[in-house]
Amino acid sequence: MIRSDWTMAEARAIHALPFADLMHRAQTLHRAHFDPNAIETASLLSIKTGGCPEDCSYCSQSAHHETGVKATKLIGTDEVLAAARRAKASGAQRFCMGAAWRSPKDRDMDKLCDMVRGVSELGLETCMTLGMLSPEQVARLKAAGLDFYNHNIDTSPEYYAQIATTRTIEDRLDTVEQVRKGGIKVCCGGILGMGEAEEDRIAMLVTLATLPAHPDSVPVNLWNEIEGVPVPVQARAQAVDPFALVRIVALARILMPASVVRLSAGRTGMSDELQALCFLAGANSIFVGDQLLTTGNPAAWKDQDLLTRLGMHVAPAQVRARVAAE
């Protein structure tokens, strides 16, 4: 049963279950909706890097921070398609394009739509993350064939003001709603390790799980330490406990059982054993390729080796395990 009426009290109680009980509950739901041995794969390309006017305290691409990331212009469609071909040859099923903007300008929409059409013609699912969108921009991207739009809420409503002041979490949720109403699948998650409390991590998931429709994809990111950003100092003093990460993945799976849960940024700092626990808890998607937007990602051979050792395989997106007879 898919619910959108979860309470914080219910989510806290689930999160606090003994580890074995939590894992069993998450894995049971995971198997009800997905092939438990299948992993979706996506590749991510920065199509416009740096110079973002937002002041997100965790981000290397903000114009407010001295991080050494140089601002670039929107790259050409041919360059995007060449990268998409390489991604497909490396095993990616979805190609995600990210631009460091508060929101795209209307003058860029023709080129963005050309990128979507071109990548789609290669047989890849398409995803973009461009900042906040107007209803008219959503409609144009939908008409071009965009499959997914990523717009993370990052953290809890209560903690959001600690990581960004140039926008509110309501701004983020408004774009998520515009995308959903426009018929594009929603990819929306958050980041762990920015100095937030356990309560904030739970509240972030409850926020997503009580939307009118759950996000189709829920990325779970670990913050990568970046020189020059003002992320709260407590985040630098203590890394996210591995079991805390697994508990959040399991909670995401339980609250949003039919959503794809993606292990996103931060996998370079995860052991094989930790990633395996996350898969067992319900994570069933990863980014492949050596680079995300501005941070590293495990080498393709390492991911393939891990999946082989676990007896897992790359499967078509959104394939459910349950057969019609059930």
Buried (B, 14 or more C-beta within 10 A) or exposed (E): EEEEEBEEEBBBEBBEBEEEEBBBBBBEBBBBBBBBBBBBBBBBBBBBBBBBBBBBBBBBBBBBBEBEBEEBEBBEBEEBBEBBBEBBEBBBBBBBBBBBBBBBEEEBBEBBBBBBBBBBEEEBBBBBBBBBBEEEBBBBBBEBBBBBBBBBBBBBBBBBEBBBEEBEBEBBBBBBBBBBEBEBBBBBBBBBBBBBEBBBBBBBBBBBBBBEBBBBBBBBBBBBEBEEBEBBEEBEEEBBEBEBBBBBBBBBBBBBBBBBBBBBBBBBBBEEEBBBBBBBBBBBBBBBBEEBBBBBBBEBEBBBEBBEEBEBEBBEBBEEBEEEEE
